[in-house]
């Protein structure tokens, strides 16, 4: 996916399907579970019946809790943008 398209995407889970659709948040989770196959198809089938607004709300709550519980350690190396990467030693 070109950088120009990626820049327009939300800061959330996004799934680019084989047929070209971009699914976000809870829709991406449901499709990911379906594509994973096996036992993952059961929760995917159940979650399809949950209204999107409700599912996205739950997704947001889980994302918020995840960010609180699993913060990036301060000692982690930042990802250097491509424009600055050329200025660094190899």
C-alpha positions as CSV (number, residue, x, y, z in Angstrom):
1,X,0.0,0.0,0.0
2,X,1.5,3.4,-1.0
3,X,2.6,5.7,1.8
4,X,0.1,8.4,0.7
5,X,-2.8,5.9,1.4
6,X,-1.3,4.7,4.7
7,X,-1.0,8.3,6.0
8,X,-4.8,8.6,5.6
9,X,-5.6,5.5,7.7
10,X,-6.7,5.8,11.3
11,X,-4.5,4.9,14.2
12,X,-6.3,1.7,14.7
13,X,-6.4,-1.9,13.4
14,X,-6.9,-1.9,9.6
15,X,-7.2,-5.0,7.5
16,X,-6.7,-4.8,3.7
17,X,-8.6,-7.7,2.3
18,X,-7.7,-9.7,-0.9
19,X,-10.7,-8.1,-2.7
20,X,-9.3,-4.6,-1.9
21,X,-11.6,-3.6,1.0
22,X,-10.2,-1.7,4.0
23,X,-11.8,-2.9,7.2
24,X,-11.2,-1.0,10.5
25,X,-11.6,-1.7,14.2
26,X,-14.2,-4.3,15.0
27,X,-14.9,-5.2,11.4
28,X,-11.2,-6.0,10.9
29,X,-11.2,-8.1,14.0
30,X,-14.2,-10.1,12.9
31,X,-12.7,-10.7,9.4
32,X,-9.3,-11.6,10.8
33,X,-10.9,-14.2,13.0
34,X,-12.9,-15.6,10.1
35,X,-9.8,-15.8,7.9
36,X,-7.8,-17.4,10.7
37,X,-10.2,-20.4,10.4
38,X,-10.6,-23.3,12.8
39,X,-12.1,-22.5,16.2
40,X,-11.7,-18.7,15.5
41,X,-14.6,-18.9,13.1
42,X,-17.0,-19.5,16.0
43,X,-16.5,-16.1,17.7
44,X,-16.3,-14.4,14.2
45,X,-19.8,-15.9,13.4
46,X,-21.2,-14.7,16.7
47,X,-19.6,-11.2,16.5
48,X,-21.3,-10.6,13.1
49,X,-24.6,-10.2,14.9
50,X,-23.3,-7.5,17.2
51,X,-24.2,-4.0,15.9
52,X,-21.2,-2.2,14.5
53,X,-21.5,0.8,16.9
54,X,-21.6,-1.5,19.9
55,X,-18.7,-3.6,18.6
56,X,-16.6,-0.6,17.8
57,X,-17.3,0.8,21.3
58,X,-16.1,-2.4,22.9
59,X,-13.1,-2.4,20.6
60,X,-12.2,1.2,21.7
61,X,-12.5,0.1,25.4
62,X,-10.2,-2.8,24.9
63,X,-7.7,-0.7,22.9
64,X,-7.7,1.9,25.8
65,X,-7.1,-0.8,28.4
66,X,-4.4,-2.4,26.2
67,X,-2.5,0.9,26.0
68,X,-2.6,1.3,29.7
69,X,-1.6,-2.2,30.5
70,X,1.1,-2.6,27.9
71,X,2.9,0.7,27.6
72,X,5.9,0.9,25.4
73,X,9.0,1.0,27.7
74,X,10.9,4.2,27.8
75,X,14.1,2.4,26.8
76,X,12.5,1.2,23.5
77,X,14.2,2.5,20.3
78,X,11.9,4.8,18.3
79,X,11.2,4.0,14.6
80,X,13.2,6.6,12.6
81,X,11.3,8.1,9.7
82,X,12.8,7.4,6.3
83,X,13.7,11.0,5.7
84,X,15.9,11.0,8.8
85,X,17.2,7.4,8.4
86,X,19.6,8.5,5.6
87,X,21.4,10.9,8.0
88,X,22.2,8.1,10.5
89,X,25.3,5.9,10.3
90,X,24.6,2.3,8.9
